[in-house]
């Protein structure tokens, strides 16, 4: 029997954890050994913090290059849009110079009837407005004629048109004429405006919301004599009184005829004169 030498068993204290555990020598990669959690004081274990992935930062020159390309692309799009608009305008101008009319889209029967109704309603409204304005001008003309005669209508109107800018086609000016026609002294106010072009111009050029108040203030300043003359009728002339002597009154008798001759007759004889004088 062969004798074997047995080395004595020596108990060694526990060695610290090998920091190379899980590493295969000869390579620089670690195995999939789970990492040991770190212990905190008090026996608590810290949770591993997730690693933040750092986004790669673009170089400055690259950012500038992208901005330059984007700006140039935007400018090119704007130039293309302007070119399309100019081309469309050139086409319209060319068609107009050639008297070419673009065909209008065809309308359905319902659309045609709707347009006819709208046109008729518009014409009716225009006619009613024209009649209302004509009535207003007639009221002003009648009041002005009663004050200053028929000739004053044309004179006052020409003054307002030439010196104050009155325009009968202007909607705002038409409303002023309507407001004047509603005044009790419309003719006097119209005549006074014609003789005060500064006030008339200020009234005609004022905003519509202020015109009525300005007209009322001006109408209140019209002289009272003109207002009274417009309200009162012309005085009647007294009949002429004859200077001839009154005829002799016929005496009422009992059946006798009464002479109609008078002592003032030129062909009266002396006897008749004495008889007539004796009867008085």
GUGUMAR-145978 format. One record per residue (C-alpha): chain; z, x, y; residue in three letters; residue number from 1. Coordinates in steps of 0.02 Angstrom, whole numbers. Each point is the difference from the previous one (the first is absolute). Layout:
BEGIN
+---+--------+--------+--------+-----+-----+
| c |      Z |      X |      Y |   r |   k |
+---+--------+--------+--------+-----+-----+
| A |      Z |      X |      Y | ALA | NUM |
...
+---+--------+--------+--------+-----+-----+
***
This chain:
BEGIN
+---+--------+--------+--------+-----+-----+
| c |      Z |      X |      Y |   r |   k |
+---+--------+--------+--------+-----+-----+
| A |      0 |      0 |      0 | UNK |   1 |
| A |    -52 |     69 |    162 | UNK |   2 |
| A |    119 |      3 |    137 | UNK |   3 |
| A |    -55 |    -70 |    168 | UNK |   4 |
| A |     74 |     45 |    162 | UNK |   5 |
| A |     54 |   -149 |    101 | UNK |   6 |
| A |     27 |     21 |    182 | UNK |   7 |
| A |    160 |    -72 |     64 | UNK |   8 |
| A |    -19 |   -164 |     91 | UNK |   9 |
| A |     47 |     22 |    180 | UNK |  10 |
| A |     33 |   -157 |    101 | UNK |  11 |
| A |    -70 |     12 |    175 | UNK |  12 |
| A |     39 |   -116 |    143 | UNK |  13 |
| A |   -129 |   -132 |     49 | UNK |  14 |
| A |   -139 |     80 |     99 | UNK |  15 |
| A |    -65 |    -83 |    154 | UNK |  16 |
| A |   -156 |   -102 |    -13 | UNK |  17 |
| A |   -150 |    112 |    -11 | UNK |  18 |
| A |   -106 |    -18 |    156 | UNK |  19 |
| A |   -152 |     41 |   -104 | UNK |  20 |
| A |     29 |   -143 |   -122 | UNK |  21 |
| A |   -156 |    -96 |    -35 | UNK |  22 |
| A |   -114 |    140 |     58 | UNK |  23 |
| A |   -121 |     75 |   -122 | UNK |  24 |
| A |     -9 |    182 |     32 | UNK |  25 |
| A |   -172 |     65 |     22 | UNK |  26 |
| A |    -46 |   -150 |    109 | UNK |  27 |
| A |     55 |    -60 |    169 | UNK |  28 |
| A |     11 |   -184 |    -44 | UNK |  29 |
| A |    154 |    -94 |    -43 | UNK |  30 |
| A |     18 |   -123 |   -142 | UNK |  31 |
| A |     38 |   -183 |     28 | UNK |  32 |
| A |    185 |     28 |    -12 | UNK |  33 |
| A |     89 |   -124 |    113 | UNK |  34 |
| A |     88 |     80 |    148 | UNK |  35 |
| A |    187 |     -5 |      0 | UNK |  36 |
| A |     76 |   -111 |    132 | UNK |  37 |
| A |    107 |     89 |    126 | UNK |  38 |
| A |    180 |    -50 |      4 | UNK |  39 |
| A |     83 |    -46 |    163 | UNK |  40 |
| A |    184 |     16 |     35 | UNK |  41 |
| A |     93 |   -143 |    -77 | UNK |  42 |
| A |   -114 |    -11 |   -151 | UNK |  43 |
| A |   -143 |    -90 |     92 | UNK |  44 |
| A |   -177 |     51 |    -34 | UNK |  45 |
| A |   -128 |     13 |    140 | UNK |  46 |
| A |   -162 |    -94 |    -15 | UNK |  47 |
| A |   -155 |    106 |     10 | UNK |  48 |
| A |    -92 |    -23 |    164 | UNK |  49 |
| A |   -183 |    -47 |    -16 | UNK |  50 |
| A |   -115 |    134 |     58 | UNK |  51 |
| A |   -100 |    -47 |    156 | UNK |  52 |
| A |   -183 |     36 |    -10 | UNK |  53 |
| A |    -54 |     86 |    159 | UNK |  54 |
| A |   -163 |    -70 |     64 | UNK |  55 |
| A |   -126 |    134 |     32 | UNK |  56 |
| A |    -30 |     25 |    186 | UNK |  57 |
| A |   -179 |     12 |     57 | UNK |  58 |
| A |    -48 |    151 |    100 | UNK |  59 |
| A |    -16 |    -23 |    186 | UNK |  60 |
| A |   -183 |     43 |      2 | UNK |  61 |
| A |    -34 |   -131 |   -133 | UNK |  62 |
| A |     89 |   -136 |    100 | UNK |  63 |
| A |    -99 |     46 |    156 | UNK |  64 |
| A |   -160 |     -2 |    -97 | UNK |  65 |
| A |     34 |   -176 |    -69 | UNK |  66 |
| A |     42 |    -64 |    175 | UNK |  67 |
| A |   -160 |     73 |     71 | UNK |  68 |
| A |   -106 |    -77 |   -137 | UNK |  69 |
| A |     84 |   -171 |     23 | UNK |  70 |
| A |    -27 |      3 |    189 | UNK |  71 |
| A |   -184 |     46 |    -21 | UNK |  72 |
| A |    -23 |   -140 |   -126 | UNK |  73 |
| A |     79 |   -127 |    118 | UNK |  74 |
| A |   -113 |     58 |    143 | UNK |  75 |
| A |   -152 |    -16 |   -112 | UNK |  76 |
| A |     49 |   -179 |    -46 | UNK |  77 |
| A |     22 |    -46 |    184 | UNK |  78 |
| A |   -169 |     76 |     44 | UNK |  79 |
| A |    -81 |    -98 |   -140 | UNK |  80 |
| A |     80 |   -162 |     60 | UNK |  81 |
| A |    -59 |     29 |    178 | UNK |  82 |
| A |   -174 |     41 |    -61 | UNK |  83 |
| A |     -7 |   -164 |    -97 | UNK |  84 |
| A |     53 |    -99 |    154 | UNK |  85 |
| A |   -129 |     88 |    109 | UNK |  86 |
| A |   -135 |    -32 |   -130 | UNK |  87 |
| A |     44 |   -185 |     -5 | UNK |  88 |
| A |     -7 |     -9 |    191 | UNK |  89 |
| A |   -169 |     88 |      1 | UNK |  90 |
| A |    -66 |   -124 |   -127 | UNK |  91 |
| A |     59 |   -148 |    105 | UNK |  92 |
| A |    -75 |     73 |    158 | UNK |  93 |
| A |   -164 |     33 |    -88 | UNK |  94 |
| A |     -5 |   -177 |    -68 | UNK |  95 |
| A |     36 |    -69 |    173 | UNK |  96 |
| A |   -139 |    106 |     78 | UNK |  97 |
| A |   -121 |    -65 |   -131 | UNK |  98 |
| A |     59 |   -179 |     25 | UNK |  99 |
| A |     55 |     -4 |   -179 | UNK | 100 |
| A |    133 |   -130 |    -34 | UNK | 101 |
| A |    111 |     17 |   -151 | UNK | 102 |
| A |     -8 |   -154 |   -110 | UNK | 103 |
| A |    154 |   -108 |     17 | UNK | 104 |
| A |     92 |    -46 |   -159 | UNK | 105 |
| A |    -43 |   -170 |    -67 | UNK | 106 |
| A |    131 |   -134 |     28 | UNK | 107 |
| A |     51 |   -134 |   -121 | UNK | 108 |
| A |    -21 |   -184 |     49 | UNK | 109 |
| A |    187 |    -16 |     29 | UNK | 110 |
| A |      0 |    150 |    116 | UNK | 111 |
| A |   -148 |    -69 |     97 | UNK | 112 |
| A |     87 |   -169 |     24 | UNK | 113 |
| A |    159 |     88 |     55 | UNK | 114 |
| A |    -95 |    100 |    130 | UNK | 115 |
| A |    -84 |   -158 |     66 | UNK | 116 |
| A |    169 |    -87 |     17 | UNK | 117 |
| A |     73 |    150 |     91 | UNK | 118 |
| A |   -149 |     10 |    119 | UNK | 119 |
| A |     11 |   -185 |     38 | UNK | 120 |
| A |    186 |      9 |     34 | UNK | 121 |
| A |    -26 |    151 |    112 | UNK | 122 |
| A |   -135 |    -90 |    100 | UNK | 123 |
| A |    111 |   -154 |     20 | UNK | 124 |
| A |    144 |    106 |     63 | UNK | 125 |
| A |   -114 |     90 |    125 | UNK | 126 |
| A |    -68 |   -165 |     66 | UNK | 127 |
| A |    174 |    -73 |     21 | UNK | 128 |
| A |     57 |    156 |     91 | UNK | 129 |
| A |   -151 |     -3 |    115 | UNK | 130 |
| A |     29 |   -184 |     42 | UNK | 131 |
| A |    183 |     31 |     37 | UNK | 132 |
| A |    -43 |    145 |    116 | UNK | 133 |
| A |   -134 |   -104 |     87 | UNK | 134 |
| A |    126 |   -138 |     33 | UNK | 135 |
| A |    122 |    127 |     74 | UNK | 136 |
| A |   -132 |     69 |    119 | UNK | 137 |
| A |    -45 |   -177 |     56 | UNK | 138 |
| A |    181 |    -39 |     44 | UNK | 139 |
| A |     13 |    159 |    104 | UNK | 140 |
| A |   -167 |    -36 |     85 | UNK | 141 |
| A |     51 |   -178 |     47 | UNK | 142 |
| A |    164 |     58 |     73 | UNK | 143 |
| A |    -85 |    141 |     96 | UNK | 144 |
| A |   -135 |   -118 |     67 | UNK | 145 |
| A |    133 |   -120 |     66 | UNK | 146 |
| A |     77 |    144 |     97 | UNK | 147 |
| A |   -144 |    106 |     65 | UNK | 148 |
| A |   -161 |    -89 |    -45 | UNK | 149 |
| A |   -132 |     29 |   -133 | UNK | 150 |
| A |    -57 |    166 |     73 | UNK | 151 |
| A |    172 |     75 |    -33 | UNK | 152 |
| A |    -28 |     -5 |   -189 | UNK | 153 |
| A |   -142 |    127 |      1 | UNK | 154 |
| A |     79 |    106 |    136 | UNK | 155 |
| A |    169 |     15 |    -85 | UNK | 156 |
| A |    -77 |     32 |   -171 | UNK | 157 |
| A |   -115 |    137 |     63 | UNK | 158 |
| A |    148 |     83 |     86 | UNK | 159 |
| A |    105 |     -1 |   -158 | UNK | 160 |
| A |   -143 |     69 |   -106 | UNK | 161 |
| A |    -51 |    138 |    121 | UNK | 162 |
| A |    170 |     52 |     69 | UNK | 163 |
| A |    122 |    -40 |   -141 | UNK | 164 |
| A |   -108 |     17 |   -157 | UNK | 165 |
| A |      7 |   -180 |    -59 | UNK | 166 |
| A |   -101 |    -19 |   -162 | UNK | 167 |
| A |    -27 |   -174 |    -67 | UNK | 168 |
| A |    -47 |     72 |   -171 | UNK | 169 |
| A |    171 |     83 |    -14 | UNK | 170 |
| A |    121 |   -103 |   -106 | UNK | 171 |
| A |    149 |     57 |    103 | UNK | 172 |
| A |    -84 |    -48 |    164 | UNK | 173 |
| A |    -50 |   -169 |    -72 | UNK | 174 |
| A |    182 |    -34 |    -40 | UNK | 175 |
| A |     48 |     41 |    180 | UNK | 176 |
| A |   -126 |   -130 |     63 | UNK | 177 |
| A |     76 |   -127 |   -121 | UNK | 178 |
| A |    174 |     39 |     65 | UNK | 179 |
| A |    -59 |    -18 |    180 | UNK | 180 |
| A |    -78 |   -170 |    -40 | UNK | 181 |
| A |    169 |    -64 |    -60 | UNK | 182 |
| A |     83 |     37 |    168 | UNK | 183 |
| A |     22 |   -144 |    124 | UNK | 184 |
| A |    -79 |    109 |    137 | UNK | 185 |
| A |   -134 |     81 |   -109 | UNK | 186 |
| A |   -131 |      5 |    137 | UNK | 187 |
| A |    117 |     79 |    126 | UNK | 188 |
| A |     56 |    133 |   -127 | UNK | 189 |
| A |   -180 |     41 |    -48 | UNK | 190 |
| A |    -50 |     15 |    183 | UNK | 191 |
| A |    152 |    108 |     39 | UNK | 192 |
| A |    -40 |    118 |   -145 | UNK | 193 |
| A |   -178 |     18 |     63 | UNK | 194 |
| A |     69 |     55 |    169 | UNK | 195 |
| A |    128 |    121 |    -77 | UNK | 196 |
| A |   -101 |    117 |   -113 | UNK | 197 |
| A |    148 |    116 |    -31 | UNK | 198 |
| A |    107 |   -139 |    -73 | UNK | 199 |
| A |   -149 |    -71 |    -95 | UNK | 200 |
| A |    -41 |    170 |    -77 | UNK | 201 |
| A |    181 |     27 |    -51 | UNK | 202 |
| A |      3 |   -171 |    -81 | UNK | 203 |
| A |   -164 |     22 |    -94 | UNK | 204 |
| A |     45 |    174 |    -64 | UNK | 205 |
| A |    178 |    -44 |    -53 | UNK | 206 |
| A |     47 |    -23 |   -184 | UNK | 207 |
| A |    -25 |   -177 |    -62 | UNK | 208 |
| A |    186 |    -28 |    -29 | UNK | 209 |
| A |     35 |     33 |    186 | UNK | 210 |
| A |   -147 |    -90 |     81 | UNK | 211 |
| A |     74 |   -174 |      0 | UNK | 212 |
| A |    163 |     56 |     83 | UNK | 213 |
| A |    -97 |     99 |    131 | UNK | 214 |
| A |   -110 |   -151 |     35 | UNK | 215 |
| A |    152 |   -111 |     25 | UNK | 216 |
| A |     77 |    122 |    123 | UNK | 217 |
| A |   -163 |     11 |     97 | UNK | 218 |
| A |    -20 |   -190 |      3 | UNK | 219 |
| A |    174 |    -18 |     73 | UNK | 220 |
| A |    -52 |    109 |    147 | UNK | 221 |
| A |   -151 |   -105 |     48 | UNK | 222 |
| A |     29 |    -75 |    174 | UNK | 223 |
| A |     77 |   -173 |     -2 | UNK | 224 |
| A |   -131 |    -68 |    124 | UNK | 225 |
| A |   -139 |     29 |   -126 | UNK | 226 |
| A |    103 |    -86 |   -135 | UNK | 227 |
| A |     32 |   -151 |    112 | UNK | 228 |
| A |   -182 |     -7 |     52 | UNK | 229 |
| A |    -52 |      1 |   -183 | UNK | 230 |
| A |    121 |   -139 |    -42 | UNK | 231 |
| A |    -32 |   -116 |    148 | UNK | 232 |
| A |   -166 |    -94 |     26 | UNK | 233 |
| A |   -102 |     23 |    157 | UNK | 234 |
| A |     59 |   -108 |    147 | UNK | 235 |
| A |   -100 |   -157 |     37 | UNK | 236 |
| A |    -82 |    -11 |    172 | UNK | 237 |
| A |     54 |   -144 |    113 | UNK | 238 |
| A |   -136 |   -127 |     45 | UNK | 239 |
| A |    -72 |      9 |    177 | UNK | 240 |
| A |     73 |   -123 |    126 | UNK | 241 |
| A |   -123 |    -96 |    111 | UNK | 242 |
| A |     33 |     -1 |    186 | UNK | 243 |
| A |    -87 |   -168 |     31 | UNK | 244 |
| A |    112 |   -144 |     61 | UNK | 245 |
| A |     56 |   -122 |   -134 | UNK | 246 |
| A |    -96 |   -166 |    -11 | UNK | 247 |
| A |     75 |   -158 |     71 | UNK | 248 |
| A |     88 |    -99 |   -132 | UNK | 249 |
| A |    -74 |   -171 |    -34 | UNK | 250 |
| A |    114 |   -145 |     46 | UNK | 251 |
| A |     28 |   -131 |   -129 | UNK | 252 |
| A |    -33 |   -175 |     70 | UNK | 253 |
| A |    -13 |   -175 |    -63 | UNK | 254 |
| A |   -179 |     -8 |    -58 | UNK | 255 |
| A |    -80 |     83 |    155 | UNK | 256 |
| A |   -120 |    142 |    -27 | UNK | 257 |
| A |     64 |    167 |     54 | UNK | 258 |
| A |   -111 |    116 |     99 | UNK | 259 |
| A |    -20 |    172 |    -69 | UNK | 260 |
| A |    -47 |     73 |    170 | UNK | 261 |
| A |    117 |    118 |     90 | UNK | 262 |
| A |     30 |     41 |    182 | UNK | 263 |
| A |    -60 |    176 |    -40 | UNK | 264 |
| A |   -177 |    -52 |    -43 | UNK | 265 |
| A |   -126 |     81 |    115 | UNK | 266 |
| A |   -115 |   -154 |     20 | UNK | 267 |
| A |    144 |   -116 |     41 | UNK | 268 |
| A |    -31 |   -108 |    155 | UNK | 269 |
| A |    128 |    -28 |    137 | UNK | 270 |
| A |     32 |   -179 |    -53 | UNK | 271 |
| A |     29 |     48 |   -180 | UNK | 272 |
| A |    112 |    142 |     55 | UNK | 273 |
| A |    106 |   -119 |    107 | UNK | 274 |
| A |     13 |   -123 |   -145 | UNK | 275 |
| A |     54 |    135 |   -121 | UNK | 276 |
| A |    125 |     71 |    121 | UNK | 277 |
| A |     72 |   -170 |     32 | UNK | 278 |
| A |     32 |    -26 |   -185 | UNK | 279 |
| A |    118 |    149 |     -8 | UNK | 280 |
+---+--------+--------+--------+-----+-----+
***
